[in-house]
Amino acid sequence: MAGEQVSARVDSWIWSVRLTRTRSIASDACRGGHVRVNGVRVKPAHVVRVGDEIRLRHEGRERIVVVSRVITKRVGAAVAAECYVDKSPPPPPREETVTVAVRARGAGRPTKRERRNIDKLLGRPAGEGRERRTRPE
């Protein structure tokens, strides 16, 4: 294409292909040593070319991408996905969250029906863990 640039700044390219939400986050990642181009830590102004391998540690995950097209302006997600080949390992599975019984503040003690529902939600067998107090004689 006529007038297409063949190089761009690494922070601009990372932001343009939507690997980070903002360009300042991409720049901070470069300054913090979280971006490597072809195995070398780089500054935000490092020039990126087609064929470069970029490793970005961001949000607890490492992304490994190979540049297939250089762009400098942010584009839509579909176009951005065409600008690199993703060689990242799959993301770790999301941890299952434990459901917690929530009661409105000031609602008082749960009724017998509510308590049974809470026990069922938490997977407790009916009546377990509830010991009756006996009166001292």
C-alpha positions as CSV (number, residue, x, y, z in Angstrom):
1,M,0.0,0.0,0.0
2,A,1.2,3.5,-0.8
3,G,2.3,5.5,2.2
4,E,2.2,2.6,4.7
5,Q,4.8,2.9,7.4
6,V,7.2,0.0,7.9
7,S,8.1,0.8,11.5
8,A,6.5,2.2,14.6
9,R,7.3,2.7,18.3
10,V,6.7,-0.4,20.4
11,D,4.5,1.3,22.9
12,S,2.3,2.8,20.2
13,W,2.1,-0.6,18.4
14,I,1.2,-2.5,21.6
15,W,-1.6,0.0,22.2
16,S,-2.7,0.1,18.6
17,V,-3.3,-3.7,18.5
18,R,-5.2,-3.6,21.8
19,L,-2.7,-5.6,24.0
20,T,-3.1,-2.8,26.5
21,R,-6.0,-0.4,27.2
22,T,-4.0,2.8,27.1
23,R,-0.7,3.9,25.5
24,S,0.5,5.1,28.9
25,I,0.1,1.6,30.3
26,A,2.2,0.3,27.3
27,S,4.9,2.9,28.0
28,D,5.0,2.1,31.7
29,A,5.3,-1.6,30.9
30,C,8.3,-0.8,28.6
31,R,9.9,1.4,31.3
32,G,9.3,-1.3,33.9
33,G,11.1,-3.9,31.8
34,H,7.9,-5.9,31.1
35,V,8.3,-5.7,27.3
36,R,10.9,-7.6,25.3
37,V,11.4,-7.4,21.5
38,N,13.3,-10.5,20.2
39,G,14.4,-11.3,23.7
40,V,15.8,-7.8,24.6
41,R,14.2,-5.4,27.1
42,V,13.3,-2.2,25.2
43,K,12.3,1.4,25.9
44,P,9.0,2.8,24.6
45,A,10.6,4.4,21.6
46,H,12.1,1.2,20.3
47,V,11.2,0.6,16.6
48,V,9.1,-2.4,15.8
49,R,9.2,-4.2,12.4
50,V,7.4,-7.1,10.7
51,G,8.6,-10.4,12.1
52,D,9.6,-9.1,15.5
53,E,8.6,-11.3,18.5
54,I,7.2,-9.2,21.3
55,R,6.8,-10.5,24.9
56,L,4.6,-8.5,27.1
57,R,4.0,-9.2,30.8
58,H,0.7,-7.5,31.7
59,E,-2.1,-8.2,34.3
60,G,-0.4,-11.4,35.6
61,R,-0.1,-13.0,32.2
62,E,2.6,-13.1,29.5
63,R,1.6,-12.4,26.0
64,I,3.9,-13.6,23.1
65,V,3.1,-12.1,19.7
66,V,4.8,-12.0,16.4
67,V,4.3,-8.8,14.4
68,S,2.7,-9.5,11.0
69,R,1.7,-5.9,10.2
70,V,2.9,-2.5,11.6
71,I,0.3,0.1,12.5
72,T,0.4,3.3,14.5
73,K,-3.3,4.2,14.9
74,R,-5.6,2.2,17.1
75,V,-8.0,0.1,15.1
76,G,-10.9,-2.2,15.8
77,A,-10.5,-5.6,17.5
78,A,-11.0,-7.6,14.2
79,V,-8.4,-5.6,12.3
80,A,-6.0,-5.6,15.3
81,A,-6.1,-9.4,15.5
82,E,-4.8,-9.5,11.9
83,C,-1.7,-7.4,12.8
84,Y,0.0,-10.1,14.9
85,V,0.2,-13.9,15.4
86,D,-0.6,-14.9,19.0
87,K,1.8,-17.5,20.4
88,S,0.9,-16.9,24.0
89,P,0.3,-19.9,26.3
90,P,-3.4,-20.3,27.2
91,P,-4.6,-18.2,30.1
92,P,-4.9,-20.0,33.4
93,P,-8.4,-21.3,34.3
94,R,-10.5,-18.9,36.3
95,E,-10.7,-20.0,39.9
96,E,-14.2,-21.0,40.9
97,T,-15.6,-18.5,43.3
98,V,-17.3,-19.7,46.4
99,T,-20.8,-18.4,46.8
100,V,-21.5,-16.7,50.0
101,A,-24.9,-16.3,51.6
102,V,-25.6,-12.6,51.9
103,R,-28.3,-11.1,54.2
104,A,-29.5,-7.6,54.3
105,R,-27.9,-5.6,57.1
106,G,-30.3,-5.3,60.0
107,A,-32.5,-8.1,58.8
108,G,-32.1,-10.0,62.1
109,R,-31.5,-13.7,62.5
110,P,-32.4,-16.0,59.7
111,T,-35.6,-17.9,59.9
112,K,-35.6,-21.6,59.9
113,R,-36.5,-21.7,56.2
114,E,-33.7,-19.2,55.4
115,R,-31.2,-21.2,57.4
116,R,-32.0,-24.4,55.5
117,N,-31.6,-22.5,52.2
118,I,-28.2,-21.2,53.4
119,D,-27.2,-24.7,54.5
120,K,-28.2,-26.1,51.1
121,L,-26.3,-23.3,49.3
122,L,-23.2,-24.0,51.3
123,G,-23.5,-27.7,50.7
124,R,-24.0,-28.6,54.4
125,P,-26.2,-31.6,55.2
126,A,-29.4,-30.7,56.9
127,G,-29.1,-30.3,60.7
128,E,-25.3,-30.8,60.8
129,G,-23.3,-28.4,62.9
130,R,-26.4,-27.3,64.9
131,E,-26.2,-28.7,68.4
132,R,-28.9,-28.0,70.9
133,R,-27.9,-26.6,74.2
134,T,-29.3,-28.4,77.2
135,R,-30.2,-26.6,80.3
136,P,-27.9,-27.2,83.3
137,E,-29.7,-29.0,86.1
